[in-house]
Amino acid sequence: MGCCGDDDNEEEEFQGPLAKRSCTDVFFLLLFIAFWCGMAYVAYLGYTKGDPLRLIYGADSYGNTCNTENDFIENVTHSGMDTSDKPFVFYFDIFSIALPFRESVIICVKQCPDRDLLTAEDVYLWSNETGSRLCNYEVPLEDYRDEELYKRSKVMGLSPCPSLPIPKQVMVLHRCISKKIHNIVNVTKFLNFDEFHEMFADIEESWREILILCAISVGVSLVMVFLMKIAAPIFIYTSCFVMSAGSVVGSVFLWLRWYEAYRDDDEIPDTAEGDIERAIDESETNEKTMLIFAISVTVVTVIILLILLVLWKRIALVVALFIEAGKVIGSMPLLLFQPFITFLILVILCAYWLVVFLYISTAGTPIVDQNTEMVTFHNEDMVEGAWWFHLFGLFWTSQFIIACEMMIIAGAVTTWFFTRDKKYGLDWPIWTSVKRLFRYHLGTVALGSLIIAIIQMARAVLGYVQSKLVGSNNPIAEFILKCLMCCLWCFEKIIKYINRNAYIMTAIYGYNFCKATRRAFMLLLDNVLRVVAINSIGDFCLFVGKIGVVAIVIVIGLRLFENKPEIEYYAIPLAIAALFSYFVSHVFFAVYELIIDTLFLCFCEDSARNNGDDKPYFMSKGLMAFVHNSSRILKKLEQDEREAANDKQRLLNAGDGIIQGVKSKVVPAARVDDDECECSD
């Protein structure tokens, strides 16, 4: 049977997620394992050939890594030095940092120059005072007064001492950098060292408040999720009203501003001829700008109103799904904390990837210049290929971990949905979903994550090519690359959405990836308007919830920081807390969104498989209102419930009658025995 063919592993009498399953997409699981064997080899290759300390502390021109002991390199006199007391890199030519084509001598020093050194005597006195040598290693301190050593440094920077004057320098990532370099690399816009020190001091001063706000964000997110359950109709319909009313008001406001600009265009005062022309140009520009804004917002408003008009009847389904999602979380609250476990695993993965990346980035063979004895490290082609392999491993593994989380949540929710007795019939659904994933469906997860990783890798390659084209004056190529990157971004979003729904179908039926994708796509296509309602109205409401959490945290943060005058840049710790609160709310609401999508597909499957008569629905009464012949089915269900209640009451009454009959026979006999006892006395 083909990948997307109809297999016979569907049960005729469907009673929930299939228990009889088989392993799916095993080949891709084996491929994933083989790929990680390659990742282990890449890590070994980087470990044997690389030295991350060379990237962290820097290296001199003779192959010595600063702040550590070094091995001797053949034919290099100054190699193999112990630079444990020299943690900083000093450049003879300060502009070689920004201009790599400028060759310069580089040495390791104890301290960066903390003042301007204008003459050879200044260099000697400063070096004698601090013990930090700024000339090459073979130059003794007593020769530092020789002006000729500094004059010869003008020839490509390859001289015993740096050129004079030596400006005051600051340490950045163990590199001595002069502020003169800012004019080339243009870092003054975002690097102000004094401000950075003050910002870090403010963060250190306010770390308690930041932790308090982070804890508050978790509590507020949980409250928001709870409110989604009990106030879903109010929340959703209010959001729709605010969205439509805001768009209408914005359109009216912009048209009024355009009318004012149009009216002002006819009332330009008489001034000099040049001033009149300038005023006319400015007025026409303002008028055109406001007209473009007004038309754009009006188009958006019309689209929003049309969507709400077409989907208005289906918004009730969104409300019902929100309520059902709240019930799921109430029954399985640990689902909300599943993403934190995923986040912890991703942090471990990123830490491992970063360490191996440092080794790979510094892997290379030392090449010695016979004339100057200067050492450069040459990367082998295998090492460069290993870097791309390692990057693809990050993409694939991270998507694999995220897909596992989706499969676990989807499996638990499908078990909950297709269990009729949700109070006593559930038996550790989350743990059951975890076992089902690792026992049967890791291959499906590997295949779905592989597709996304390939797209992400293509985007990374295009980004690399685009970076190489900077300054090439080829606007056509840059435009084509930007279009391709935009298309790949959109394609990645579509594939992620399809994958998520495929994982849900796999959780229900145990399908392989291809068949699950086909089944999910057909279900979504048959319910396209409902899908649009959920993905537009529902996603907007969830986004409003995230913004609400962030807004509450910011307001509380402002109250906390207003009583701390010692914090100068309170916006920095507040921004950290706001970012964390958005991350936390996104985690909680992402779970909520996945639960809603899972419930929707379960609802569609339940509607397609059952009819409410001889095949009763699994869904709740709230969702039954949206199936065909819902009124008849609900009446039948209410009638069945009344009959069941009457039968139960009759049984209770019969039981009470039996108990009363037994009591009526037992009590007189007991009285006779008592009388006999009294007579015997």
C-alpha positions as CSV (number, residue, x, y, z in Angstrom):
1,M,0.0,0.0,0.0
2,G,1.3,3.5,-0.9
3,C,2.3,6.1,1.6
4,C,-0.9,8.0,1.3
5,G,-3.1,4.9,0.6
6,D,-5.9,3.7,2.7
7,D,-4.7,1.1,5.2
8,D,-6.8,-1.3,7.0
9,N,-5.6,-0.4,10.5
10,E,-8.7,1.7,11.2
11,E,-11.1,0.1,13.6
12,E,-14.6,-0.2,12.5
13,E,-16.0,0.4,15.9
14,F,-13.9,3.4,16.7
15,Q,-13.5,3.9,20.5
16,G,-10.8,6.6,20.6
17,P,-7.1,6.6,19.7
18,L,-6.1,3.2,18.3
19,A,-4.5,0.8,20.7
20,K,-3.3,-1.5,18.0
21,R,-0.5,0.4,16.3
22,S,2.6,-0.2,14.4
23,C,5.9,1.7,14.1
24,T,5.6,4.5,11.5
25,D,8.3,6.0,9.3
26,V,11.0,3.8,10.8
27,F,13.5,4.7,8.0
28,F,13.5,8.3,9.0
29,L,14.1,7.4,12.6
30,L,17.1,5.4,11.6
31,L,18.2,8.3,9.4
32,F,18.0,10.6,12.4
33,I,20.0,8.2,14.5
34,A,22.6,8.0,11.7
35,F,22.7,11.7,11.4
36,W,23.5,12.1,15.1
37,C,26.3,9.6,14.7
38,G,27.6,12.1,12.2
39,M,27.1,14.9,14.7
40,A,29.2,13.0,17.2
41,Y,32.0,12.7,14.6
42,V,31.8,16.4,13.9
43,A,32.1,17.1,17.7
44,Y,35.1,14.7,17.8
45,L,36.7,16.5,14.8
46,G,36.2,19.9,16.3
47,Y,37.5,18.7,19.7
48,T,40.7,17.3,18.2
49,K,41.5,20.2,15.9
50,G,39.9,23.2,17.6
51,D,40.7,25.5,20.6
52,P,37.7,27.6,21.8
53,L,40.0,29.6,24.0
54,R,41.6,31.1,20.9
55,L,38.2,32.5,20.1
56,I,37.4,33.6,23.6
57,Y,40.7,35.1,24.6
58,G,42.2,35.7,21.2
59,A,45.7,34.7,19.9
60,D,48.8,36.6,19.0
61,S,50.7,36.6,15.7
62,Y,52.8,33.5,16.7
63,G,50.0,31.1,17.4
64,N,49.9,31.6,21.2
65,T,46.4,31.8,22.8
66,C,46.3,34.5,25.4
67,N,45.6,33.6,29.1
68,T,46.7,30.0,28.8
69,E,49.7,27.7,28.2
70,N,50.6,26.9,24.6
71,D,52.3,24.2,22.5
72,F,55.4,24.9,20.5
73,I,55.0,25.4,16.7
74,E,57.9,24.4,14.6
75,N,60.0,27.2,13.1
76,V,58.2,29.9,15.2
77,T,60.5,31.4,17.8
78,H,57.9,33.0,20.0
79,S,55.4,30.1,20.0
80,G,54.8,27.8,23.0
81,M,54.7,30.7,25.4
82,D,52.9,30.6,28.8
83,T,50.5,33.6,28.5
84,S,48.5,32.8,31.7
85,D,49.4,36.3,33.0
86,K,48.6,38.0,29.6
87,P,44.8,37.8,29.2
88,F,44.3,40.6,26.6
89,V,45.0,41.0,22.9
90,F,46.8,44.1,21.8
91,Y,47.0,45.2,18.1
92,F,50.0,47.2,16.8
93,D,47.7,48.6,14.1
94,I,44.4,49.5,15.7
95,F,42.6,49.7,12.4
96,S,43.3,46.1,11.5
97,I,40.3,45.0,13.6
98,A,37.9,46.8,11.2
99,L,40.0,46.3,8.1
100,P,41.1,42.7,8.0
101,F,43.3,43.3,4.8
102,R,45.6,45.4,6.9
103,E,48.3,43.2,8.4
104,S,49.4,43.9,12.0
105,V,51.5,42.4,14.7
106,I,49.3,41.0,17.6
107,I,50.6,40.3,21.0
108,C,49.2,39.2,24.4
109,V,49.5,41.8,27.2
110,K,48.7,42.1,30.9
111,Q,46.7,45.3,30.6
112,C,45.3,47.6,27.9
113,P,46.6,51.2,27.8
114,D,44.4,53.2,30.1
115,R,45.7,56.6,29.0
116,D,47.2,58.2,25.8
117,L,50.8,57.3,25.3
118,L,52.3,60.0,23.1
119,T,56.0,59.4,23.2
120,A,58.4,56.5,23.6
121,E,59.2,57.7,27.1
122,D,55.4,57.5,27.9
123,V,55.4,53.9,26.7
124,Y,58.4,53.1,28.8
125,L,57.1,54.7,32.0
126,W,53.6,53.1,31.6
127,S,55.1,49.6,30.9
128,N,57.5,49.9,33.8
129,E,54.6,51.0,36.0
130,T,52.1,48.3,35.0
131,G,54.3,45.5,34.0
132,S,52.4,45.2,30.7
133,R,54.7,45.1,27.6
134,L,53.4,46.8,24.5
135,C,56.3,46.0,22.2
136,N,57.1,42.6,20.7
137,Y,58.3,39.8,22.9
138,E,62.0,40.1,22.0
139,V,62.2,43.8,22.8
140,P,63.6,44.4,26.3
141,L,62.0,47.1,28.5
142,E,65.2,49.3,28.5
143,D,64.9,49.6,24.7
144,Y,61.4,51.1,24.9
145,R,62.9,54.6,24.9
146,D,64.3,54.1,21.4
147,E,62.1,56.3,19.1
148,E,63.4,54.4,16.0
149,L,61.5,51.2,17.1
150,Y,58.2,53.2,16.8
151,K,59.0,55.0,13.6
152,R,59.6,51.8,11.6
153,S,56.1,50.7,12.6
154,K,54.6,52.8,9.8
155,V,55.6,50.0,7.3
156,M,52.5,47.8,7.4
157,G,52.6,47.6,11.2
158,L,55.2,44.8,11.1
159,S,57.7,46.3,13.5
160,P,58.9,45.7,17.0
161,C,56.7,48.3,18.6
162,P,53.3,50.0,17.7
163,S,53.1,53.3,16.1
164,L,52.9,56.5,18.2
165,P,50.8,57.9,19.6
166,I,49.1,54.9,21.3
167,P,45.5,56.0,22.2
168,K,43.7,55.1,25.3
169,Q,42.0,51.7,24.9
170,V,39.2,49.7,26.5
171,M,38.8,46.0,26.9
172,V,36.0,44.4,24.8
173,L,35.8,40.6,24.9
174,H,39.5,40.4,26.0
175,R,40.5,42.7,23.1
176,C,42.2,46.1,23.5
177,I,40.1,48.4,21.3
178,S,40.6,52.1,20.7
179,K,37.7,54.5,20.4
180,K,39.2,55.7,17.1
181,I,38.0,52.5,15.5
182,H,34.3,53.6,16.1
183,N,34.4,55.8,13.1
184,I,35.0,52.8,10.9
185,V,32.8,50.1,12.4
186,N,30.2,52.6,13.4
187,V,29.6,51.2,16.9
188,T,29.1,54.5,18.7
189,K,25.4,54.3,17.9
190,F,24.9,51.3,20.1
191,L,28.0,51.0,22.2
192,N,28.5,53.5,24.9
193,F,30.6,51.8,27.6
194,D,29.6,54.2,30.4
195,E,25.9,53.7,29.7
196,F,26.4,49.9,29.4
197,H,28.1,49.9,32.9
198,E,25.2,51.9,34.3
199,M,22.6,49.6,32.7
200,F,24.3,46.5,34.0
201,A,24.5,48.1,37.4
202,D,20.7,48.8,37.3
203,I,20.1,45.2,36.4
204,E,22.2,44.1,39.3
205,E,20.4,46.5,41.6
206,S,16.9,45.4,40.5
207,W,17.4,41.6,40.2
208,R,14.9,41.0,43.0
209,E,12.2,43.1,41.3
210,I,12.9,41.3,38.0
211,L,12.4,37.9,39.7
212,I,9.2,39.1,41.3
213,L,7.8,40.3,38.0
214,C,8.8,37.0,36.3
215,A,6.9,35.1,39.0
216,I,3.9,37.5,38.6
217,S,3.9,36.9,34.9
218,V,3.5,33.1,35.5
219,G,0.6,33.8,37.9
220,V,-1.1,36.3,35.5
221,S,-0.7,33.8,32.6
222,L,-2.4,31.1,34.6
223,V,-5.2,33.5,35.6
224,M,-5.7,34.4,31.9
225,V,-5.9,30.8,30.9
226,F,-8.5,30.3,33.7
227,L,-10.5,33.3,32.5
228,M,-10.5,31.8,29.0
229,K,-12.5,29.0,30.3
230,I,-15.1,30.8,32.4
231,A,-15.4,34.0,30.3
232,A,-14.7,32.8,26.8
233,P,-17.9,34.2,25.2
234,I,-17.3,37.7,26.7
235,F,-13.7,37.7,25.9
236,I,-14.1,36.6,22.3
237,Y,-17.1,38.7,21.4
238,T,-15.5,41.7,23.1
239,S,-12.3,41.2,21.1
240,C,-14.3,41.0,17.9
241,F,-16.1,44.2,18.8
242,V,-12.9,46.1,19.7
243,M,-11.2,44.9,16.6
244,S,-14.0,46.0,14.3
245,A,-14.7,49.2,16.1
246,G,-11.0,50.1,16.3
247,S,-10.6,49.6,12.6
248,V,-13.7,51.7,11.7
249,V,-12.6,54.5,14.1
250,G,-9.1,54.4,12.6
251,S,-10.4,54.7,9.1
252,V,-12.7,57.6,9.9
253,F,-9.8,59.4,11.7
254,L,-7.5,59.0,8.8
255,W,-10.1,60.2,6.3
256,L,-10.7,63.3,8.5
257,R,-6.9,63.9,8.6
258,W,-6.8,63.6,4.8
259,Y,-9.7,66.1,4.5
260,E,-7.8,68.5,6.7
261,A,-4.7,68.1,4.6
262,Y,-6.8,68.6,1.4
263,R,-8.4,71.7,2.8
264,D,-5.0,73.1,4.0
265,D,-3.8,72.7,0.4
266,D,-6.3,75.3,-0.8
267,E,-5.4,77.7,2.0
268,I,-1.7,78.2,1.5
269,P,-0.8,81.8,2.6
270,D,0.9,84.2,0.2
271,T,4.6,84.3,0.8
272,A,7.7,84.5,-1.2
273,E,7.8,82.5,-4.4
274,G,10.3,79.9,-3.2
275,D,8.4,79.5,0.1
276,I,5.1,79.1,-1.8
277,E,6.5,76.2,-3.9
278,R,8.0,74.6,-0.8
279,A,4.7,74.9,1.1
280,I,2.8,73.5,-1.9
281,D,5.1,70.5,-2.2
282,E,4.9,69.8,1.6
283,S,1.1,70.1,1.5
284,E,0.8,67.8,-1.5
285,T,3.1,65.2,0.1
286,N,1.1,65.3,3.3
287,E,-2.2,64.9,1.4
288,K,-0.9,62.0,-0.6
289,T,0.5,60.3,2.5
290,M,-2.7,60.6,4.4
291,L,-4.7,59.4,1.4
292,I,-2.5,56.3,1.1
293,F,-2.9,55.6,4.8
294,A,-6.7,56.2,4.7
295,I,-7.2,53.9,1.7
296,S,-4.9,51.1,3.2
297,V,-6.7,51.2,6.6
298,T,-10.1,51.3,4.9
299,V,-9.3,48.2,2.9
300,V,-8.1,46.4,6.0
301,T,-11.3,47.5,7.8
302,V,-13.5,46.2,5.0
303,I,-11.7,42.9,5.0
304,I,-12.1,42.5,8.8
305,L,-15.8,43.4,8.6
306,L,-16.4,40.9,5.8
307,I,-14.6,38.2,7.7
308,L,-16.7,38.8,10.7
309,L,-19.9,39.0,8.6
310,V,-19.1,35.6,6.9
311,L,-17.9,33.9,10.0
312,W,-20.2,35.3,12.6
313,K,-22.2,32.1,12.9
314,R,-19.0,30.1,13.3
315,I,-17.6,32.3,16.0
316,A,-19.9,30.3,18.4
317,L,-17.8,27.2,17.5
318,V,-14.7,29.1,18.5
319,V,-16.3,30.0,21.8
320,A,-17.3,26.3,22.4
321,L,-13.7,25.1,21.6
322,F,-12.2,27.7,24.0
323,I,-14.5,26.4,26.7
324,E,-13.6,22.8,25.9
325,A,-9.9,23.6,26.0
326,G,-10.5,25.0,29.4
327,K,-12.0,21.7,30.5
328,V,-9.0,19.9,29.1
329,I,-6.6,22.0,31.1
330,G,-8.7,21.6,34.2
331,S,-8.6,17.8,33.7
332,M,-4.8,17.7,32.8
333,P,-3.2,20.9,34.2
334,L,0.3,19.4,33.7
335,L,-0.1,20.1,30.0
336,L,0.6,23.7,30.6
337,F,4.1,22.9,32.0
338,Q,5.1,20.6,29.2
339,P,6.7,23.4,27.2
340,F,9.0,24.3,30.1
341,I,10.4,20.7,29.9
342,T,10.8,21.2,26.1
343,F,12.5,24.6,26.8
344,L,15.0,23.0,29.2
345,I,15.9,20.3,26.7
346,L,16.3,23.0,24.0
347,V,18.6,24.9,26.3
348,I,20.8,21.8,26.8
349,L,20.8,21.3,23.0
350,C,21.8,24.9,22.3
351,A,24.6,24.7,25.0
352,Y,26.0,21.6,23.4
353,W,25.7,23.0,19.9
354,L,27.5,26.2,21.0
355,V,30.4,24.4,22.6
356,V,30.9,22.2,19.5
357,F,30.5,25.3,17.3
358,L,33.4,27.0,19.2
359,Y,35.6,24.0,18.6
360,I,34.7,23.9,14.9
361,S,35.1,27.6,14.4
362,T,38.7,27.4,15.8
363,A,39.7,24.2,14.1
364,G,42.5,24.7,11.7
365,T,46.1,23.9,10.8
366,P,48.8,26.5,11.7
367,I,50.5,28.0,8.6
368,V,53.8,29.8,9.2
369,D,55.1,32.8,7.2
370,Q,58.8,32.0,6.8
371,N,59.7,35.7,6.4
372,T,57.9,37.1,9.5
373,E,57.3,33.8,11.5
374,M,53.7,35.0,11.9
375,V,51.1,32.2,12.2
376,T,47.7,31.9,10.6
377,F,45.2,29.1,11.0
378,H,43.9,27.6,7.8
379,N,40.5,25.9,7.9
380,E,40.3,22.6,6.0
381,D,37.4,22.1,3.6
382,M,36.2,19.2,5.8
383,V,35.9,21.6,8.7
384,E,33.9,24.1,6.7
385,G,31.5,21.4,5.6
386,A,31.3,20.2,9.2
387,W,30.0,23.7,10.2
388,W,27.1,23.5,7.8
389,F,26.4,19.9,8.9
390,H,26.4,21.0,12.5
391,L,24.0,23.9,11.7
392,F,21.6,21.5,10.0
393,G,21.8,19.3,13.1
394,L,20.6,22.2,15.2
395,F,17.7,22.9,12.9
396,W,16.6,19.2,12.7
397,T,17.0,18.3,16.4
398,S,15.3,21.5,17.7
399,Q,12.3,20.9,15.4
400,F,12.3,17.2,16.4
401,I,12.1,18.2,20.1
402,I,9.3,20.7,19.4
403,A,7.4,18.1,17.4
404,C,7.7,15.6,20.2
405,E,6.0,18.1,22.5
406,M,3.2,18.6,20.0
407,M,2.7,14.8,19.6
408,I,2.5,14.4,23.4
409,I,0.0,17.1,23.9
410,A,-2.1,16.0,20.9
411,G,-2.1,12.4,22.1
412,A,-3.3,13.4,25.6
413,V,-6.0,15.7,24.3
414,T,-7.3,13.0,21.8
415,T,-7.4,10.5,24.6
416,W,-9.4,12.9,26.7
417,F,-11.8,13.8,23.9
418,F,-12.6,10.2,23.0
419,T,-13.1,9.0,26.6
420,R,-16.8,9.0,27.4
421,D,-16.4,8.9,31.2
422,K,-14.0,11.8,31.6
423,K,-14.2,11.7,35.4
424,Y,-13.2,8.1,36.1
425,G,-12.3,6.8,32.6
426,L,-9.0,8.6,32.1
427,D,-5.9,6.7,33.1
428,W,-2.7,8.9,33.0
429,P,-3.4,10.3,29.5
430,I,-0.1,12.3,29.3
431,W,2.0,9.4,30.3
432,T,0.2,7.1,27.9
433,S,0.8,9.7,25.1
434,V,4.5,9.8,26.0
435,K,4.8,6.0,25.8
436,R,2.9,5.9,22.5
437,L,5.2,8.4,21.0
438,F,8.5,6.7,22.0
439,R,7.1,3.2,21.2
440,Y,5.6,3.9,17.7
441,H,5.9,7.4,16.3
442,L,9.4,8.8,16.6
443,G,9.9,8.1,12.9
444,T,6.9,10.3,12.0
445,V,8.3,13.1,14.2
446,A,11.7,12.7,12.6
447,L,10.2,13.0,9.1
448,G,8.1,16.1,9.9
449,S,11.0,17.9,11.6
450,L,13.3,17.0,8.7
451,I,11.1,18.8,6.2
452,I,11.1,22.0,8.3
453,A,14.8,21.7,8.9
454,I,15.5,21.5,5.1
455,I,13.5,24.7,4.6
456,Q,15.3,26.5,7.4
457,M,18.6,25.4,6.0
458,A,17.7,26.8,2.6
459,R,16.9,30.1,4.3
460,A,20.2,30.0,6.1
461,V,22.1,29.4,2.8
462,L,20.2,32.2,1.1
463,G,21.0,34.5,4.0
464,Y,24.7,33.6,3.7
465,V,24.7,34.4,0.0
466,Q,22.9,37.6,0.6
467,S,25.6,38.7,3.1
468,K,28.2,38.0,0.5
469,L,26.4,40.2,-2.0
470,V,26.5,43.3,0.4
471,G,28.2,46.1,-1.4
472,S,28.2,44.3,-4.8
473,N,25.9,46.9,-6.4
474,N,23.7,44.1,-7.8
475,P,20.2,45.2,-6.9
476,I,18.5,42.6,-9.1
477,A,20.3,39.7,-7.4
478,E,19.5,41.1,-3.9
479,F,15.8,41.6,-4.9
480,I,15.6,38.0,-6.1
481,L,17.2,36.7,-2.9
482,K,14.8,38.7,-0.8
483,C,11.8,37.3,-2.7
484,L,13.1,33.8,-2.3
485,M,13.6,34.2,1.4
486,C,10.1,35.6,1.8
487,C,8.7,32.7,-0.2
488,L,10.6,30.2,2.0
489,W,9.4,31.9,5.1
490,C,5.8,31.6,4.0
491,F,6.3,28.0,2.9
492,E,7.9,27.2,6.3
493,K,4.8,28.6,8.1
494,I,2.5,26.5,5.9
495,I,4.5,23.3,6.4
496,K,4.5,23.9,10.2
497,Y,0.8,24.2,10.3
498,I,0.3,21.1,8.2
499,N,2.7,19.2,10.3
500,R,0.9,20.0,13.5
501,N,-2.4,18.8,12.1
502,A,-0.6,15.6,10.8
503,Y,0.7,14.9,14.3
504,I,-2.8,15.1,15.6
505,M,-4.1,12.6,13.1
506,T,-1.1,10.3,13.9
507,A,-2.1,10.6,17.6
508,I,-5.6,9.5,16.8
509,Y,-5.1,6.7,14.2
510,G,-1.4,5.9,14.3
511,Y,-1.0,6.9,10.7
512,N,2.4,7.4,9.1
513,F,3.3,11.0,8.3
514,C,2.2,11.1,4.7
515,K,-1.2,9.5,5.3
516,A,-1.8,11.6,8.4
517,T,-1.0,14.8,6.4
518,R,-3.5,13.7,3.7
519,R,-6.2,12.9,6.2
520,A,-5.7,16.2,8.1
521,F,-5.6,18.2,4.8
522,M,-8.9,16.7,3.7
523,L,-10.6,17.4,7.0
524,L,-9.4,21.0,7.0
525,L,-10.5,21.4,3.4
526,D,-14.0,20.1,4.2
527,N,-14.3,22.6,7.1
528,V,-12.4,25.5,5.6
529,L,-14.7,28.3,7.0
530,R,-14.5,26.9,10.5
531,V,-10.7,26.7,10.1
532,V,-10.6,30.4,9.0
533,A,-12.7,31.3,12.0
534,I,-10.5,29.5,14.5
535,N,-7.2,30.7,12.9
536,S,-8.3,34.3,12.7
537,I,-10.7,35.0,15.6
538,G,-9.1,32.5,17.9
539,D,-5.5,33.5,17.2
540,F,-6.4,37.2,17.6
541,C,-8.0,36.5,21.0
542,L,-4.9,34.6,22.1
543,F,-2.7,37.4,21.0
544,V,-4.8,39.9,23.0
545,G,-4.4,37.6,26.0
546,K,-0.6,37.7,25.6
547,I,-0.6,41.5,25.3
548,G,-2.8,41.7,28.4
549,V,-0.3,39.7,30.4
550,V,2.6,41.9,29.3
551,A,0.6,45.1,30.0
552,I,-0.3,43.9,33.5
553,V,3.4,43.1,34.3
554,I,4.5,46.5,33.0
555,V,2.0,48.3,35.1
556,I,3.0,46.4,38.2
557,G,6.7,47.0,37.3
558,L,6.2,50.7,37.0
559,R,4.8,50.7,40.5
560,L,7.7,48.7,41.8
561,F,10.4,50.8,40.2
562,E,9.0,54.2,41.0
563,N,10.1,53.8,44.6
564,K,13.7,53.0,43.7
565,P,15.4,56.2,42.7
566,E,18.8,54.5,42.7
567,I,17.8,52.8,39.4
568,E,18.6,55.3,36.6
569,Y,17.6,53.2,33.5
570,Y,14.5,51.4,35.0
571,A,13.3,50.8,31.4
572,I,16.0,48.1,31.0
573,P,14.9,45.8,33.9
574,L,11.3,46.5,33.0
575,A,12.0,45.5,29.4
576,I,13.6,42.2,30.6
577,A,10.6,41.4,32.8
578,A,8.2,42.3,29.9
579,L,10.1,40.0,27.5
580,F,10.0,37.2,30.0
581,S,6.3,37.7,30.6
582,Y,5.6,37.6,26.8
583,F,7.6,34.4,26.6
584,V,5.7,32.8,29.5
585,S,2.3,33.9,28.1
586,H,3.3,32.7,24.7
587,V,4.2,29.3,26.2
588,F,0.9,28.9,28.0
589,F,-1.3,30.2,25.1
590,A,0.7,28.1,22.6
591,V,-0.4,25.0,24.5
592,Y,-4.0,26.4,24.6
593,E,-3.9,26.9,20.8
594,L,-2.6,23.4,20.2
595,I,-5.4,22.0,22.4
596,I,-8.0,24.0,20.4
597,D,-6.6,22.7,17.1
598,T,-6.6,19.1,18.4
599,L,-10.2,19.4,19.7
600,F,-11.3,20.8,16.4
601,L,-9.9,17.9,14.4
602,C,-11.3,15.5,17.0
603,F,-14.7,17.2,16.6
604,C,-14.4,16.8,12.8
605,E,-13.5,13.2,13.1
606,D,-16.3,12.5,15.6
607,S,-18.8,14.3,13.2
608,A,-17.6,12.2,10.2
609,R,-17.6,8.8,12.0
610,N,-20.7,9.0,14.2
611,N,-24.3,10.1,13.7
612,G,-25.6,10.5,17.3
613,D,-28.1,7.6,16.9
614,D,-26.7,4.1,16.6
615,K,-23.2,5.6,16.8
616,P,-23.3,8.1,19.6
617,Y,-21.0,11.1,19.6
618,F,-18.0,11.5,21.9
619,M,-18.2,15.3,21.9
620,S,-19.9,17.3,24.7
621,K,-23.3,19.0,24.4
622,G,-21.6,22.3,23.7
623,L,-20.1,20.9,20.5
624,M,-23.1,18.9,19.5
625,A,-24.9,22.2,18.7
626,F,-22.6,22.5,15.6
627,V,-23.3,19.1,14.0
628,H,-25.9,18.2,11.4
629,N,-29.4,17.8,12.9
630,S,-28.1,19.1,16.1
631,S,-31.6,19.9,17.5
632,R,-32.9,16.4,17.0
633,I,-29.7,14.9,18.5
634,L,-29.8,17.1,21.5
635,K,-33.5,16.3,22.1
636,K,-32.7,12.6,21.8
637,L,-29.8,13.0,24.2
638,E,-31.9,14.9,26.7
639,Q,-34.6,12.2,26.4
640,D,-32.1,9.4,27.0
641,E,-30.7,11.3,30.0
642,R,-34.2,11.7,31.4
643,E,-34.9,8.0,30.9
644,A,-31.6,7.1,32.5
645,A,-32.4,9.3,35.4
646,N,-35.9,7.8,35.7
647,D,-34.5,4.3,35.6
648,K,-32.0,5.3,38.3
649,Q,-34.7,6.8,40.4
650,R,-36.9,3.6,40.0
651,L,-33.9,1.5,41.1
652,L,-33.4,3.7,44.1
653,N,-37.0,3.5,45.0
654,A,-37.1,-0.2,44.6
655,G,-34.0,-0.5,46.8
656,D,-35.6,1.7,49.4
657,G,-38.7,-0.5,49.3
658,I,-36.6,-3.7,49.8
659,I,-34.7,-2.1,52.7
660,Q,-38.0,-1.0,54.4
661,G,-39.4,-4.5,53.9
662,V,-36.4,-6.1,55.5
663,K,-36.5,-3.6,58.4
664,S,-40.2,-4.4,59.0
665,K,-39.4,-8.1,59.4
666,V,-36.3,-7.7,61.5
667,V,-37.6,-5.1,64.0
668,P,-40.6,-7.1,65.5
669,A,-38.4,-10.2,65.9
670,A,-36.0,-8.2,67.8
671,R,-38.8,-6.9,70.1
672,V,-40.0,-10.5,70.8
673,D,-36.5,-11.5,71.8
674,D,-36.4,-8.6,74.2
675,D,-39.7,-9.6,75.7
676,E,-38.5,-13.1,76.2
677,C,-35.4,-11.9,77.9
678,E,-37.5,-9.8,80.3
679,C,-39.8,-12.7,81.2
680,S,-36.8,-15.0,81.9
681,D,-35.5,-12.4,84.3
